[in-house]
Amino acid sequence: MIRTRRSRGLAAVPVAAAALLLAAVSGCAAPPVPNPIPPAPESAAPPAGAAPESAPASAPESAPASATAAAPASGPADAAAGTAPDATAAAASPGAASPAPGASASAGAPDAGAVALPSGPGTTVAMTETEGLGKILVDERGRTLYLFDGDTSTKSTCYEDCTEEWIPLTTAGPPVAGQGVDDGLLGASVRTDGSYQVLYKGHPLYRYAGDAEPGDTNGRGAGYGGSDWFAVDAVGDKVRG
């Protein structure tokens, strides 16, 4: 009996020790494990769907740049558009392109292209030497030819009574240049009766009824209508003397 009690006492000791160890283990909390990566602050994380910070910064910078680049481009174009109509208007202006009436006569060129001459025989204009006047224009018979100061264009102003003394030199075709005469200065204009009067350097030419012989120059200075008459030299200018 004594041995039985002792064995029960020895069996109870391990049970009690195990209970104490379990209580000690369950009562002690495990120490926290440190986190090697610190968590990011809540304020640093952008909200969902928000644009990056760099986007707002770049947007204002690009807008002025594009506006600045576009502004000068329209400047030269507007300037060019503004000057183009002026050039077109100047080119289309009828006053600038059309010559003034009688410009060829004032420049000294004959008005040969002003009329369409018939294909008949042309009157010859020649040159002769005279005493005191030098070389002057004459007709094919050697009679002196004159210009009238009253004719201010290629159109003759000598009609009616004037033609009784001053006979217009007419032609049935293109005038013919004799020796010493410049063919480029010959031309013709239409008189009111439809006949063609010979021109030289734009001056209508006449004969004087008072010249009886070839080489006579009796018509020089004889006035008609307040103007004078002159013999004509090789270049188409009046001969004074």
Residue pairs with C-beta under 8 A, 6 or more apart in sequence:
46 52
46 53
90 96
101 153
102 152
102 153
102 154
104 110
104 111
104 114
104 154
104 202
105 111
105 153
105 154
105 202
106 202
108 201
108 202
108 236
109 185
109 201
109 202
110 154
110 184
110 185
110 186
110 187
110 199
110 200
110 201
110 202
111 154
111 187
111 188
111 189
111 199
111 202
112 174
112 186
112 187
112 188
112 199
113 187
114 154
114 187
114 188
114 189
115 188
115 189
115 190
115 196
117 171
117 173
117 174
117 188
117 196
118 172
118 173
118 196
119 173
120 171
120 172
120 173
121 172
121 173
122 171
122 172
122 173
122 174
122 175
122 176
123 139
123 140
123 169
123 170
123 171
123 172
123 175
123 176
123 198
124 139
124 140
124 175
124 176
124 177
124 178
125 137
125 138
125 139
125 145
125 169
125 175
125 176
125 177
125 178
125 181
125 186
125 198
125 200
125 205
126 137
126 138
126 139
126 140
126 142
126 178
126 179
126 180
126 181
127 135
127 136
127 137
127 138
127 178
127 179
127 180
127 181
127 234
128 135
128 136
128 138
128 142
128 214
128 215
129 135
130 136
130 144
130 215
130 217
130 231
132 241
133 217
133 231
133 239
133 241
134 233
134 239
135 180
135 233
135 234
136 144
136 145
136 217
136 231
136 232
136 233
136 239
137 144
137 145
137 181
137 200
137 205
137 231
137 232
137 233
137 234
138 144
138 145
138 214
138 215
139 145
139 169
139 207
140 178
141 214
142 214
142 215
143 207
143 211
143 214
143 216
144 207
144 208
144 211
144 215
144 216
144 217
144 219
144 231
145 169
145 200
145 205
145 206
145 207
145 231
145 232
146 166
146 205
146 206
146 207
146 208
146 219
146 220
146 229
146 230
146 231
146 232
147 200
147 203
147 204
147 205
147 206
147 229
147 230
147 232
147 238
148 156
148 157
148 158
148 166
148 203
148 204
148 206
148 224
148 227
148 229
149 227
149 228
149 229
149 230
149 238
150 157
150 158
150 224
150 225
150 226
150 227
151 157
151 158
151 203
151 204
153 202
154 187
154 189
154 199
154 202
154 204
155 189
155 204
156 168
156 189
156 191
156 197
156 204
157 225
158 166
158 168
158 204
158 206
158 224
159 191
159 192
162 224
162 225
164 209
165 208
165 209
165 210
165 222
165 224
166 206
166 207
166 208
166 209
166 219
166 224
166 229
167 206
167 207
167 208
167 209
168 191
168 195
168 197
168 204
168 205
168 206
169 197
169 198
169 205
169 206
169 207
170 191
170 195
170 196
170 197
170 198
171 188
171 196
171 197
171 198
172 196
174 186
174 188
175 186
175 187
175 188
175 198
177 183
177 186
180 234
181 234
182 234
182 235
182 236
185 200
185 201
185 235
185 236
186 198
186 199
186 200
187 198
187 199
187 200
187 202
188 196
188 197
188 198
188 199
189 196
189 197
189 199
189 204
190 196
190 197
191 197
197 204
197 205
198 204
198 205
199 205
200 232
200 236
201 235
201 236
201 237
202 236
203 232
203 236
205 232
206 229
208 216
208 218
208 219
208 222
208 229
210 216
210 218
210 219
210 222
211 217
211 218
211 219
217 231
219 229
220 229
220 230
220 231
220 239
220 241
221 228
221 229
221 230
222 228
222 229
223 229
230 238
230 239
230 240
231 238
231 239
232 238
232 239
233 239
